[in-house]
Amino acid sequence: MSVPVSGDCEVAEGPAYVLSRGVVALFAVACGAAVANVYFSQPLLVTIGHDLAMSPALVGSVVTLTHVGYGLGLFLLVPLGDVADRRRLIVGQLLLMVVALAVVAVAHKAAILLVGMAATGLLAVVTQTLVAFAASLAPAAGRGRVVGTVTSGVVIGILLARTASGLIADLAGWRAVYLASAALTALLALVLHRVLPRPGDVPPTTTNLRYGRLLRSTLTLFAREPLLRLRALFGLLVFAAFSTLWSSIALPLSEAPYDMSHSAIGALGLVGVVGALAATVAGRLNDRGLSRRTTGIAFALLAASWLPLALTRSSLWALVAGVILLDLAVQAVHVTNQTLIYALHPDAGSRLIGGYMVFYSIGSATGAIAATSLYTAAGWGAVCALGAAFSGLGLALWAVTG
């Protein structure tokens, strides 16, 4: 039996495919590996610039173009998950990413490198297609747990990308980072091709939306769904706070009294993983109907995390405590957001998650630009005040929208 959804498509009731814990773990690994490609370049910029004789301004555009590509992919590619065979879409994007990574690895001219980086960012949005696919395969009663596990893979990939790229580059050069990632991506494409359900194993979805209408319908969903707008604002604020910390923390740690190396600073991502692993707990709380309470507690913890973070210059233990609190809070809100918005229209899951992640990108960019500029002008205390402001605004928004 089929039921109409949103007037545009029909979906069969109930998933026929049983999502095992092993496959959920595979989704998480694939998400982490894909999104890490967006962040590999950050500790390598100086080395890449010297190798390719790039000016500082041109080197800076490496990160910018990668994120621009990612933003375009969220709008242009992720919605395809609602009309295409997701298995083929995921495997196809991963194989194209292998090509893009290979282009970056062998680039001997700045123009070729920049094209490869932009393509890598564009294709890295396969992460969001994987999240939507996992959510669609999960039973409604356990969807929060599945989204939490897969999302933990995303954040662990972001946090460990800088550490991994720095270590590999130290051992074998910056090109080895992208060659290694290309090899891992190819392996994941092969495994996912064999493991992901084929169209006959999952309820079929049919739609009459052409590509142009598909993209426009993402905007329509925002206009029609107050919960989506609210959760998108929550996502913007938590990732603005997240980016405020992670885009600027290297600045005080590289100065006296610590004078840490890039590798040591990158290892701080390992601490953040502790908080990211709490994403599965947030997912289980959502499955128990505690979404609003989880969101409020998470924003309170996020605001509180800036108190120990403000003591970074005098105590590394305070920094560690603040990092764990902050990452735990960000993941709790992020998992809750994705679980709730997917449930609005499961037939439009890719468009919902892709549109929501645009706000994630805006928040991340805002936090990064504001934090680095503010550090130069007013120091670490002002950066912490900025992060606390983003966090407090989120808590206030939660309180008034009860």
N, C-alpha and C positions, 0 to 999 in steps of 0.2 A: 504494500500500500504506500502511496506517495501523498504528500501534503504540499500545497502551494506555499511558497515563502516569498514575501515582499512583492508578489505579483510578477516577478521576473523569472523565477526558476522553480524547479521542483527537486526535492531531495527525498530519498527513501528514508523511512524511519529506522533509527538504530543502526550502529555500526556492525557489520558482519565480521570485521577483522578484529582479532583479539590482540591488543597492544601489550606485549610482554615487557617486563622490567628491562630486559636486555636491549630491546629495540628503543625504549625510552632513553636508556643510557647512550645508545648510538646516536639518537637525535641530539642529545646534549653535547656529545663530542664533536659532531659535525657542525653544530652551531658555533661552538667555541673556536674551532679551527677556521671556519669561514670568516667570522667577524674579526679574528686576530689579524687578518691581512690588512685591515684598515689602520691598525696601530703599530705594525712592525717598524715602519719608517722613522718613528719619532726619535728613538735614540741613535739613529744611523745618519741623520741629516748632515752632520759635519763631514763624516767619512764619504758619503755619497757626493757631496758638493766638491770635495777635493778630488775625488776620482774622476768626475766628469767635468771638472773646471767650471762649475756653476757659481754664479754670484749668490750672495746671501739671500737676496730677494727671490731669486729663481728657486733656490733650495726650499725656501719657505712655502712656495706654491705646491710642492710635492704633497704636503699634508692637506692643503686647501683643496686641491683637485681631487684627492682621494675622497674627502668628505663631500665635495660637490657631487661626485659620481654616486656616492652612497645615497645622498638625498634624492637625486633623480631616480635612482633605482627603486626607492620606496614608493614613489608615485607612479613610475612607468612599468615596473616589472612585477612587484609584489601582487597587485590586483589580478594578474593573470592566474594566480592560484585558485581563483573562484570560477574560472571557466575552462582551464586546461587540466590535463592529467598531471597531478602534482608530482608523481614519481618521475615522469619524463622531464618535467620542468626543472626539478631539483637536480637530476643527474646532468641534464643539458647545461645548466648554469655552472655546475661544478667543473665540467669538462672545459667550458669556455674560460673559466677562471684559471685552470691549469695553463692555458695558452697565454692569458694575460700575465700571470706570474712568471712564465718563461720569458716573455718579452721584457719584463722588468729586470730579470736576472742577467740577460745577455745585452742589455742596452749599453751602448757606448756613446750615445748622443743624448743630450738633455731632452730633446723633443720626443724621442722614442720612449725614454723613461717616463715622461709625464703622461703620454698616451696610455702606457701600460698601467700606471698608477690610477688614472681616471677609470679605466676599464675594470681594474681590480675592485675599486670602490663600488662601481655600478653593480657588479656581479655578486659582491659580498652580501647583498640583501637577500640572497638565498636563505640566510639565517631566519628572516621573518617568514618566508614560505615554509620552512621547516617547523617553526613554532605553530603556525596556523594549521599545518598538516597534523602535527602531534595532537593539538587541541581537538581537531575534528575526529580523530581516531579514538580519543579517550571517552569513556562513559561519563555522562554528565556528573554523576556522583563523585567521580575521582578526577575530574578535569583540573581542579586547582593543583592537586599533587603532581600531575603530569606537566602542566605548564610551569610549576615551580622548579621541577627537576631540569627541564629543558632550558629554562631561563638561567638557572645557575650555571649551565654550560656557557651561555653567552657571556655572562659577566666574568667568569673565570678566564675565558678567552681574552677578554679586554684587559683584565688585570695582569695576566701572565705574558701577554704579547711583547711588552717592552723588555721584560726579563729574558725571555727566550731569544729575542732578536739580538739583544746585547751579548749574551753568552755565545751564541752561534757565530756572530760577527767577530768576536774576539778570537775564536778558535779557527775560523775558516774564511773570514771576510764577509762583507755585507751581501754579496751575491748569493752566498750559500744559504742565507736566510730564505730567500725567495725560491731557490731550487728545492730546498727541503720542504717548504710549504707546498710547492707544486706537486712534489712526489706524494705528500700526505693527502692532498686534495684529490689526486688521481685515485689513490687507494680507497678513499672514502666514497668516491663516485662509484667505483666497482662494487663495494660492499652494499651501498644503498640501492644500487640497481638490482642486486640479488635479494635484498631483505625487504624493501618497501613494498607495500601491497600494490598489486596491479588493479586496473579499473574494475575487473570482475570480482575483486575481493572486498570492495567497499561499496557503500550505497552510491549509485550514480547520481550526478548532479547535471542537469541540463539547464541552459540559459539562452535567452534570445538576445543578450546584450552584446553588441559589437564593441570593439576596443574603445572607440571614442566615448560611447555611452558608459562603458565600464569605468573609465577614469572619472567621468562626470558624476557617476553615482557615488563615488567616494565623498565628494563634496556634499551631495544630497544627504548622505548618512549623517554628516556633521550637522547639517541644518535641521535634521529631523530628530536627532537623539541627544537630549540634554545630558544623559549619563556619559555619553562618549565625549562631549565637550568638557565636562567636569573632569573626567579621568585623564583627558589629554592635558589639561592644565596642571593636574597633579604630576603627571609625567614630566612636563616641562620644568616644574619647580624642583623635583627631586634630582633630575639630571643636571640642572643648573648647579645645584649644591654639590653633586658628585664631581662634576667637571671643575668646579671652583677649587676643590682639594687637589684632584689628580693632575690638573694642568699646571699647578703652581708649587706643589710640595717640593719639587727638586730645587727650587730657588733657595729656601732657607737651609736645606740639608747640604747644599754644596758650599755653603759659607761657614765661617767660624760660628760656633765651636766644633762643628761636626766635620766639615770638609770631606764629605763622602764622595766616593767615586760614582760614576754612572751605574756601574753594575750593582753597587750596594744600594743605591736609591731604587733601582729597578726591582731589587729583591723585596722591597716593601709591598709589592703586589702580592707576594705570598701571604702576607698578613691579611690583606683584603679578602683573600679567598675564604678565610674563616667566616667572615660575615656573609659572603655570597652563598655559602653552603646553607645558610638559614632560609634560602628561598623556598626549599621544599616544605619547611615548617609553615611558612606563610600560606603556601598552597593548601595544606591540610586544614588550616584555620578557615580558609575561604570555603572549602568543601563542607565545613560545619556551619556555614551561614554567618560567619563572624567578620565579614569583609569590612564593614564600617569601623568596628572596634580595632581591627588590625591596622587599618589606615591611620586612625588617630594615634594609636600607640607608636606606630612607626614614625610619624611626623614629630611626635614628642621626643623620641630617641634621636632623630635626626638633628633637632634643635639642640638637644643636650650634648651631642657629640662635639660641638664646636667649643665647648668649655675645655675639655682636655686638649683638643687640637690647638687651642690658643697658647698652650704651655709647651709647644713643640721645641722652642729654643732652649728650654731648661730641662726637659725630660723626654727621652725617647719612649719611656713607658707610657707617658701620657699620650704621645702620638699614636702608639700602637692601640691603646684603648679607644681613642677617638676614631681611628680608621675602622676598627671592627664594628663599633656602634654605627658609624655612618654607612658602611656597606650593608650591614644587616637591615637598617631602616630603608635604604634605597631599594633593596631587593624585595622587601615586604610590600612596599607600595607598588613596585613595578609588576610583580606577580599578581597582586590583587587587581590592578588595572586591566591587565590582559585577560584574566579569567572573566571578569565582569563584562568587558566590552565584547568578547567573543560570544558570550551567551545571548547578547542582544539579537544577533542574526547569524547563526552558524553558517548559513549559506553564503554570507558575505564576510567570512572570517578573515580572509587575506586582505580585503579592502579595509576592514576595521583596524586590523593590526598595523598594516602599512601606513594608514592615515595617522594613527596614534603615534607611530614611531617618527613621523615628521616632526612632531612636537618634541620628542626626545632629542632629535638632532638640533632643533632650535635652542632647547635648553642647554645642551652640551656646548654649543658654539657660544652662547651668551656667557655661560660661566667661565669658559676658557679665556675669552677676550677680556672680560671684565676683571678676572682675577689677576692675570699677568700684568695688565695695565695698572691696576690698583697696587700691586706689590711694588712696582717701580716708583709709584708716587707716594705711597704711605706705609708700606711695610706689611709684615705678616699679620699683625693685629687687625689691620683694615680688611685683609683677605678673609680672616675668620669672621669678622663682622658681616661681610657680604654673604658668606655661606650661611650664617645664622639668620640673616634677613630672608634669604630664599626659603629656608626651613620654616621660620616663623610665619611667613606669608602662606605657606602650604597648610600649616596647622590652623591658622585663622580661617582659611577657605574651607577646610574640613569642618570647623566648628559652626560656621554660618550656613552651611549647605546640608546640615543634618536632616 
